[in-house]
């Protein structure tokens, strides 16, 4: 007789879906808490590995070749990273990098054209490039 009673069936169905919702909420909570725990353990391992890797390669002062390269790049007006004061100090103390007024004027004459050329090459959608002008 209870099978024919629609109210009983509705209550039974609601009870079933109620347990499904509660079960899904529990699964999501366990997944969230467990996932955060696993992620934090992995992050600690990664941080430990990065610290160990960094200890293998201590910071060193740039050598003469690196300073010369950075000075040449800075002379062109292109940033090369690093700290600027080291290159400025090196450029001032080395006769190799004391630009003459003629050099400064020549670079000033082509700087705008060089910037336009570099911007045009960078904005190309493919990896081809146009040859620079002879100037």
BELBEL-V523113 format. One record per residue. N is the residue number from 1. RES is the residue in one letter. SS is DSSP state (2 for helix, 1 for strand, 0 for the rest). Layout:
n=N res=RES ss=SS
n=N res=RES ss=SS
//
This chain:
n=1 res=X ss=0
n=2 res=X ss=0
n=3 res=X ss=0
n=4 res=X ss=0
n=5 res=X ss=0
n=6 res=X ss=2
n=7 res=X ss=2
n=8 res=X ss=2
n=9 res=X ss=2
n=10 res=X ss=2
n=11 res=X ss=2
n=12 res=X ss=2
n=13 res=X ss=2
n=14 res=X ss=2
n=15 res=X ss=2
n=16 res=X ss=2
n=17 res=X ss=2
n=18 res=X ss=2
n=19 res=X ss=2
n=20 res=X ss=2
n=21 res=X ss=2
n=22 res=X ss=2
n=23 res=X ss=2
n=24 res=X ss=2
n=25 res=X ss=2
n=26 res=X ss=2
n=27 res=X ss=2
n=28 res=X ss=2
n=29 res=X ss=2
n=30 res=X ss=2
n=31 res=X ss=2
n=32 res=X ss=2
n=33 res=X ss=2
n=34 res=X ss=2
n=35 res=X ss=2
n=36 res=X ss=2
n=37 res=X ss=2
n=38 res=X ss=2
n=39 res=X ss=2
n=40 res=X ss=2
n=41 res=X ss=2
n=42 res=X ss=2
n=43 res=X ss=2
n=44 res=X ss=2
n=45 res=X ss=2
n=46 res=X ss=2
n=47 res=X ss=2
n=48 res=X ss=2
n=49 res=X ss=2
n=50 res=X ss=2
n=51 res=X ss=2
n=52 res=X ss=2
n=53 res=X ss=2
n=54 res=X ss=2
n=55 res=X ss=2
n=56 res=X ss=2
n=57 res=X ss=0
n=58 res=X ss=0
n=59 res=X ss=0
n=60 res=X ss=0
n=61 res=X ss=0
n=62 res=X ss=0
n=63 res=X ss=0
n=64 res=X ss=2
n=65 res=X ss=2
n=66 res=X ss=2
n=67 res=X ss=2
n=68 res=X ss=2
n=69 res=X ss=2
n=70 res=X ss=2
n=71 res=X ss=2
n=72 res=X ss=2
n=73 res=X ss=2
n=74 res=X ss=2
n=75 res=X ss=2
n=76 res=X ss=0
n=77 res=X ss=0
n=78 res=X ss=0
n=79 res=X ss=0
n=80 res=X ss=0
n=81 res=X ss=0
n=82 res=X ss=0
n=83 res=X ss=0
n=84 res=X ss=2
n=85 res=X ss=2
n=86 res=X ss=2
n=87 res=X ss=2
n=88 res=X ss=2
n=89 res=X ss=2
n=90 res=X ss=2
n=91 res=X ss=2
n=92 res=X ss=2
n=93 res=X ss=2
n=94 res=X ss=0
n=95 res=X ss=2
n=96 res=X ss=2
n=97 res=X ss=2
n=98 res=X ss=0
n=99 res=X ss=0
n=100 res=X ss=0
n=101 res=X ss=2
n=102 res=X ss=2
n=103 res=X ss=2
n=104 res=X ss=2
n=105 res=X ss=2
n=106 res=X ss=2
n=107 res=X ss=2
n=108 res=X ss=2
n=109 res=X ss=2
n=110 res=X ss=2
n=111 res=X ss=2
n=112 res=X ss=2
n=113 res=X ss=2
n=114 res=X ss=2
n=115 res=X ss=2
n=116 res=X ss=2
n=117 res=X ss=2
n=118 res=X ss=2
n=119 res=X ss=2
n=120 res=X ss=2
n=121 res=X ss=2
n=122 res=X ss=2
n=123 res=X ss=0
n=124 res=X ss=0
n=125 res=X ss=0
n=126 res=X ss=0
n=127 res=X ss=0
n=128 res=X ss=0
n=129 res=X ss=0
n=130 res=X ss=0
n=131 res=X ss=0
n=132 res=X ss=0
n=133 res=X ss=0
n=134 res=X ss=0
n=135 res=X ss=0
//
